[in-house]
């Protein structure tokens, strides 16, 4: 957990126009630089370190180079995003972009917030047509994802409502449709918890969205009235306050931050102290290559407490999350998905 705490220290306030000074030793940087790189937080970490004595350290140079690559890649991805929106609109489909560019555009510099694919939501009635149009685009340079549990499965809000509140943002000569600020923050929070808060960059996104919200931001709309989703959103915002010192004192999450479950912060820091790994390959393939690796394969697929809470649609509460982890691990849906590959909700 010590390395997770160092990651936390380096990323605190890193999204702000003028980030605070950072206290980090060369030894600590050597230990956590690979963690920052694997989780996608290298560029934003470089922003905190570039005006310090550590800027010339070899590990910091790697973070700097990642920031440069991200900046160059951003132009390519923005071009691809414009092309995809134009294509779908020509097919009569109006998509909504979530995450990705919709978040990265809010950061104070280009290249701080990398994204590798384009996450779109479309009307259920337009899904097949959108998929057909995208499949016909053979020269795509990135993946377009139309399936999002945080929209389709884990939240009860209707597509019509999400669309009616969405807004258009300019990207060059193209207008990109994104959720309103309240809906987008809600989606970011549910996504963070669904994925077990494994990437600290996702919590930076939430801190940025909270601190950068406009006057009149409607917390009742963002939180909603139904649990467990209202609990999830408030807890994710409270985590941004507790771990990254996001300014949440004037939000409903301030009260939640005072009584977070005792297991929650340690569980997140343990994740941040380990290299980020993508979903493991199908279990049958893994065991075919190495039959003796059964125990390791099973251990790799154990859900963390946050993932299990969301998978079982449970509030993040003070009780031990172990029963929820066992229930999630042994659920028939998860067993089927483990055999096919990936993780539930991925």
Beta strands, then each sheet from edge to edge (+ up, - down):
strand 1: 96-98
strand 2: 117-121
strand 3: 143-145
strand 4: 167-171
strand 5: 174-178
sheet 1: 1+ 2- 3-
sheet 2: 4+ 5-
end
